Amino acid sequence: MDAPELNVVTGAFSYTGKYIARRLLSMGMEVLTLTGHPNRPNPFGDRVSVAPFHFDDRTELAKSLKGAKTLFNTYWVRFPYGEDSFEKAIRNTKTLIEAAKAAGVRRVVHISVTNASEGSSLSYFRGKGRLENAIVHSGLSYAIIRPTLVFGAEDILINNIAWLLRRFPVFAVPGTGDYRVQPVFVEDVAELAVRAAQQEEDVIVDAAGPETYRFDDLVRLIAGTIHSRARIIHLRPGLALLLTRVIGYMVRDVVLTREEIDGLVANLLLSEGPATGQALLSDWLRQNAGRVGARYASEVSRHFR
Ligand SMILES: NC(=O)c1ccc[n+]([C@@H]2O[C@H](COP(=O)([O-])OP(=O)(O)OC[C@H]3O[C@@H](n4cnc5c(N)ncnc54)[C@H](OP(=O)(O)O)[C@@H]3O)[C@@H](O)[C@H]2O)c1
């Protein structure tokens, strides 16, 4: 019998990577994860092997990737913090791609973001654009998956909107709240990624759900689902950001960045193409009404402590 196909997934102990790994395992494939937290509890037990990122040592990184058919890359940083910057994340990802090539990996499935663009004024979207370009010119076979806003049990943004709505009498929407988002379920992102790995041709596809919400309506939907009585008000983005900084100080996290607000207001978490995900956020919220926002989800604890 042939040995099971090996796939490498970055971040299988974290969010999107975990769903990709689970799907690959259910298809009988072997999975190795690259992670910054190799000592974290492994939710898959010995079914997923682990190696540290080794971004500073391309040869070591290539050794971890040896024999893999596909590299599923979810690695990125949400915002600069301490020694982590977007520039460093770009450098690290380029090293990872070079190591994959050197190791003979057949295909890379790279998780990007909708509206990634080298010309963007926002560093997150610009960095993602630069990486897309690096992958396209890497000589590797590739699929680039560009999610909008990913919802699921481990999500941060929607969870923390619910947390704020549960805890405070007032919720401040930055600006008019007329800008739109098109949330996509994490299982749908994983499905698209795994399916794209099986294809031969190079593809770039948005991962976008079937529902589009004005941000204001999204907040009201979450509030209604969890029976929050918080008053929803609108504040100038700068003032709303100031409020999130005060809350960030309380929870020792970066709740939202100026660039994230600007990205939302510029409708960057919205796809111009047809929906590629099936699950409805409204259904998911109903099914998870008891637990969404019950606890604050901290990006800083997850990745920086
Ligand atoms: N979540 C969303 O709503 C959303 C929307 C659009 C696009 N995306 C993109 O989808 C991909 C996966 O996102 P996700 O939310 O599922 O991410 P995640 O699982 O929290 O993290 C993905 C990977 O990046 C690593 N990582 C994250 N922050 C890091 C930091 N500051 N320093 C070092 N490593 C860090 C994680 O390391 P560990 O393995 O050590 O945990 C993990 O391997 C990312 O490329 C993201 O840009 C996400």
The ligand as an SDF file (V2000), in Angstrom:
LIG
                    3D

 48 52  0  0  0  0  0  0  0  0999 V2000
   -9.3230   35.4910   10.5100 N   0  0  0  0  0  0  0  0  0  0  0  0
   -9.8480   36.2270    9.5300 C   0  0  0  0  0  0  0  0  0  0  0  0
  -10.9620   36.7750    9.6410 O   0  0  0  0  0  0  0  0  0  0  0  0
   -9.1120   36.3930    8.2270 C   0  0  0  0  0  0  0  0  0  0  0  0
   -9.6840   37.1690    7.2140 C   0  0  0  0  0  0  0  0  0  0  0  0
   -9.0030   37.3030    6.0030 C   0  0  0  0  0  0  0  0  0  0  0  0
   -7.7850   36.6780    5.8040 C   0  0  0  0  0  0  0  0  0  0  0  0
   -7.2670   35.9440    6.8150 N   0  0  0  0  0  0  0  0  0  0  0  0
   -5.9760   35.3000    6.5740 C   0  0  0  0  0  0  0  0  0  0  0  0
   -6.1170   33.9220    6.8100 O   0  0  0  0  0  0  0  0  0  0  0  0
   -4.9060   33.3920    7.3600 C   0  0  0  0  0  0  0  0  0  0  0  0
   -5.2260   32.6440    8.6320 C   0  0  0  0  0  0  0  0  0  0  0  0
   -5.8120   33.5530    9.5480 O   0  0  0  0  0  0  0  0  0  0  0  0
   -6.2320   33.0480   10.9890 P   0  0  0  0  0  0  0  0  0  0  0  0
   -7.0340   34.1490   11.5880 O   0  0  0  0  0  0  0  0  0  0  0  0
   -6.8190   31.7010   10.8760 O   0  0  0  0  0  0  0  0  0  0  0  0
   -4.8010   33.0430   11.7030 O   0  0  0  0  0  0  0  0  0  0  0  0
   -4.2050   32.1760   12.8760 P   0  0  0  0  0  0  0  0  0  0  0  0
   -4.6500   30.7740   12.7920 O   0  0  0  0  0  0  0  0  0  0  0  0
   -4.4600   32.9190   14.1370 O   0  0  0  0  0  0  0  0  0  0  0  0
   -2.6460   32.2770   12.5440 O   0  0  0  0  0  0  0  0  0  0  0  0
   -2.1650   31.7030   11.3330 C   0  0  0  0  0  0  0  0  0  0  0  0
   -0.7030   31.3950   11.4560 C   0  0  0  0  0  0  0  0  0  0  0  0
    0.0340   32.6020   11.6140 O   0  0  0  0  0  0  0  0  0  0  0  0
    0.8260   32.5310   12.7770 C   0  0  0  0  0  0  0  0  0  0  0  0
    0.8090   33.8280   13.4380 N   0  0  0  0  0  0  0  0  0  0  0  0
   -0.2510   34.6270   13.6310 C   0  0  0  0  0  0  0  0  0  0  0  0
    0.1410   35.7560   14.2570 N   0  0  0  0  0  0  0  0  0  0  0  0
    1.4620   35.6400   14.4540 C   0  0  0  0  0  0  0  0  0  0  0  0
    2.4480   36.4630   15.0390 C   0  0  0  0  0  0  0  0  0  0  0  0
    2.1540   37.6430   15.5250 N   0  0  0  0  0  0  0  0  0  0  0  0
    3.7210   36.0390   15.0770 N   0  0  0  0  0  0  0  0  0  0  0  0
    4.0520   34.8440   14.5590 C   0  0  0  0  0  0  0  0  0  0  0  0
    3.1570   33.9970   13.9800 N   0  0  0  0  0  0  0  0  0  0  0  0
    1.8910   34.4060   13.9350 C   0  0  0  0  0  0  0  0  0  0  0  0
    0.2070   31.4730   13.6600 C   0  0  0  0  0  0  0  0  0  0  0  0
    1.2190   30.9470   14.4850 O   0  0  0  0  0  0  0  0  0  0  0  0
    0.9910   29.7460   15.5210 P   0  0  0  0  0  0  0  0  0  0  0  0
    1.0160   28.4950   14.6880 O   0  0  0  0  0  0  0  0  0  0  0  0
    2.1680   29.8700   16.4310 O   0  0  0  0  0  0  0  0  0  0  0  0
   -0.3310   29.9730   16.1800 O   0  0  0  0  0  0  0  0  0  0  0  0
   -0.3250   30.5040   12.6450 C   0  0  0  0  0  0  0  0  0  0  0  0
    0.6660   29.6390   12.2460 O   0  0  0  0  0  0  0  0  0  0  0  0
   -3.9690   34.5830    7.5730 C   0  0  0  0  0  0  0  0  0  0  0  0
   -3.0740   34.6330    6.5130 O   0  0  0  0  0  0  0  0  0  0  0  0
   -4.9020   35.7750    7.5390 C   0  0  0  0  0  0  0  0  0  0  0  0
   -4.2440   36.9250    7.0470 O   0  0  0  0  0  0  0  0  0  0  0  0
   -7.8860   35.7750    8.0160 C   0  0  0  0  0  0  0  0  0  0  0  0
  1  2  1  0
  2  3  2  0
  2  4  1  0
  4  5  1  0
  4 48  2  0
  5  6  2  0
  6  7  1  0
  7  8  2  0
  8  9  1  0
  8 48  1  0
  9 10  1  0
  9 46  1  0
 10 11  1  0
 11 12  1  0
 11 44  1  0
 12 13  1  0
 13 14  1  0
 14 15  2  0
 14 16  1  0
 14 17  1  0
 17 18  1  0
 18 19  2  0
 18 20  1  0
 18 21  1  0
 21 22  1  0
 22 23  1  0
 23 24  1  0
 23 42  1  0
 24 25  1  0
 25 26  1  0
 25 36  1  0
 26 27  1  0
 26 35  1  0
 27 28  2  0
 28 29  1  0
 29 30  1  0
 29 35  2  0
 30 31  1  0
 30 32  2  0
 32 33  1  0
 33 34  2  0
 34 35  1  0
 36 37  1  0
 36 42  1  0
 37 38  1  0
 38 39  2  0
 38 40  1  0
 38 41  1  0
 42 43  1  0
 44 45  1  0
 44 46  1  0
 46 47  1  0
M  CHG  2   8   1  16  -1
M  END
$$$$
